[in-house]
């Protein structure tokens, strides 16, 4: 079984406009706009995911009578990979405002030879047993940090559904997900095919965390 991958740029929408702005070096200097575009992409994907979630019919009292309305039957857990995922998390929580939240600190620990390993040092999360989980991170590059995050989250319960939301995915990351987490549905603003020796998506957009929140010391 392979992951279901939804590339929202296959059919033009505002999401592909916002992804193009994320990539644009003439726009990237505006951090506020960069973060807002991440947020808007996540909002658009949240709406698409909600169409697949179970709902129930409830009686709603209006000023003039009773209306049988559709509402979400359950709320998801919104899981964010720090720090770059914070921008997209804001978009998800804007729409799933009653959802529970999880936070995972996963980052690349770089070595002098140019290689790196994924370091995961912090997880704050409710029970995930039989829950719908939506994980966000702007980029799915090698896929290593996402696979490790999912492995750690599953220790906290067995979700019935896992969705992953990103702005740009890379074919290599999708391949790794097919191998290690084929049950996860991937929602992305666009897909690139190449990756650099340092594990950055090409042409991509650069380092999403740095563009959103400023540069950092490498560890």
C-alpha positions in Angstrom: 0.0 0.0 0.0 1.2 3.5 -0.9 0.3 6.8 0.7 -2.6 8.7 -0.8 -1.1 12.0 -1.9 -3.2 15.1 -2.7 -1.3 17.7 -4.6 -3.5 20.8 -4.5 -1.5 22.5 -7.3 -2.8 19.9 -9.7 -5.9 22.0 -10.0 -5.2 25.7 -9.8 -6.6 27.5 -6.7 -5.5 30.2 -4.3 -3.3 27.6 -2.6 -1.0 27.5 -5.7 -0.8 31.3 -5.7 0.3 31.3 -2.0 2.9 28.6 -2.6 4.3 30.6 -5.5 4.7 33.6 -3.1 6.5 31.3 -0.6 9.0 30.4 -3.3 9.5 34.0 -4.5 12.8 35.6 -3.3 11.4 39.0 -3.9 8.6 38.3 -1.5 10.4 36.2 1.1 12.0 39.2 2.8 8.5 40.0 4.3 8.4 37.5 7.2 4.8 38.5 8.1 3.6 37.7 4.6 5.6 34.5 4.6 4.0 33.3 7.8 0.6 34.4 6.7 0.9 32.4 3.5 1.8 29.3 5.4 -1.2 29.9 7.6 -3.5 30.4 4.6 -2.3 27.2 2.9 -3.0 25.3 6.1 -6.5 26.9 6.3 -7.3 25.8 2.7 -6.1 22.3 3.4 -8.0 22.1 6.7 -11.2 22.8 4.7 -10.4 20.0 2.3 -9.7 17.5 5.1 -12.9 18.5 6.9 -14.9 17.2 3.9 -13.6 13.7 4.7 -14.3 13.8 8.4 -17.4 12.2 10.0 -20.3 14.5 10.8 -23.6 14.3 12.7 -27.0 16.0 12.4 -27.9 18.2 15.3 -30.9 20.4 16.1 -29.9 24.1 16.2 -32.3 26.6 17.6 -32.5 29.7 15.5 -34.5 32.9 16.4 -37.3 31.6 14.2 -37.3 27.8 14.6 -35.2 24.6 14.6 -32.7 23.7 11.9 -31.2 20.3 11.4 -27.5 21.2 10.8 -24.4 19.2 10.1 -21.5 19.4 12.5 -18.2 17.5 13.0 -18.8 14.4 14.9 -15.4 14.5 16.6 -12.4 16.9 16.8 -8.9 16.1 15.5 -5.6 16.3 17.3 -3.4 19.0 15.6 0.2 18.0 15.8 3.0 20.4 14.9 6.7 19.8 14.3 8.6 22.7 15.9 9.6 25.3 15.0 8.7 25.7 11.3 5.4 24.0 11.7 4.0 26.8 13.9 2.9 28.9 11.0 0.8 26.1 9.5 -0.5 25.1 12.9 -2.0 28.6 13.2 -4.0 27.9 10.1 -5.2 24.5 11.2 -6.3 25.7 14.6 -8.1 28.7 13.0 -10.4 26.2 11.4 -10.4 23.2 13.8 -10.7 25.6 16.8 -12.0 23.0 19.2 -9.3 20.5 18.4 -6.7 19.1 20.8 -3.0 19.9 20.1 0.3 18.2 20.1 3.8 19.6 19.8 7.0 17.8 18.7 10.5 19.1 18.7 12.3 17.4 15.8 15.3 18.9 14.0 18.4 18.0 12.0 21.6 17.7 14.0 24.4 18.4 11.4 27.9 16.9 11.4 31.1 18.2 10.0 31.0 15.8 7.1 27.8 17.3 5.9 25.6 14.5 7.1 22.8 14.8 9.7 20.6 12.9 12.0 17.1 13.6 13.3 17.0 14.6 16.9 13.7 14.4 18.7 13.8 15.9 22.2 10.3 17.0 23.2 6.8 15.7 22.8 3.6 17.2 24.4 0.5 15.3 23.4 -2.9 14.0 24.5 -3.8 10.3 24.0 -4.1 9.5 20.3 -6.0 6.3 20.7 -8.7 6.1 18.0 -8.2 9.8 17.1 -7.9 11.7 13.8 -4.5 13.2 13.8 -3.4 16.1 11.5 0.4 16.7 11.5 1.8 19.8 9.9 5.3 20.9 8.7 6.0 23.3 5.8 8.3 20.9 4.0 8.4 17.1 3.4 12.0 16.8 2.2 13.8 13.5 3.0 10.9 12.4 5.2 13.2 11.3 8.0 11.9 13.8 10.7 8.2 13.0 9.8 8.7 9.2 10.0 10.4 9.6 13.4 7.7 11.9 14.6 5.0 9.5 13.6 6.8 6.6 15.3 6.9 8.6 18.6 3.3 9.8 18.3 2.0 6.2 17.9 3.5 5.3 21.2 0.9 7.6 22.7 -2.0 5.7 21.1 -3.1 4.2 17.8 -4.8 6.9 15.7 -7.6 5.8 13.3 -6.4 8.3 10.7 -3.3 10.4 10.2 -3.1 13.3 7.8 0.1 15.2 7.0 -0.1 18.8 5.8 2.7 20.6 4.1 3.4 23.5 1.6 5.9 21.6 -0.5 6.7 17.9 -0.7 9.6 16.1 -2.4 9.3 12.8 -4.2 12.0 11.3 -2.0 10.1 12.1 1.2 7.0 10.6 -0.3 8.9 7.4 -1.1 10.2 7.1 2.5 6.7 7.6 3.8 5.4 4.9 1.4 8.0 2.6 3.0 7.6 3.4 6.7 4.1 5.1 7.1 1.9 4.1 4.1 -1.3 4.7 6.1 -0.7 8.5 6.3 -2.6 10.7 3.8 -0.4 13.5 2.5 -1.8 16.9 1.6 0.6 19.3 -0.1 0.5 22.6 -1.9 3.0 21.3 -4.5 5.5 18.6 -5.2 9.1 19.0 -6.3 11.2 16.1 -7.6 14.8 16.9 -6.6 16.7 17.3 -3.4 20.2 18.6 -2.6 23.0 16.8 -1.0 22.2 18.6 2.3 18.6 17.4 2.1 16.9 20.6 0.9 14.1 20.4 -1.6 15.0 21.7 -5.1 13.8 24.2 -6.3 11.8 24.4 -3.1 11.8 27.7 -1.2 14.8 27.5 1.2 14.6 27.0 4.9 11.0 27.7 5.9 11.8 28.0 9.6 14.5 30.6 9.0 12.2 32.6 6.6 9.4 32.6 9.1 11.3 33.2 12.3 14.9 34.2 11.6 18.2 32.3 11.2 19.5 30.0 13.9 22.8 28.4 14.9 23.3 25.0 13.4 23.5 22.1 15.9 
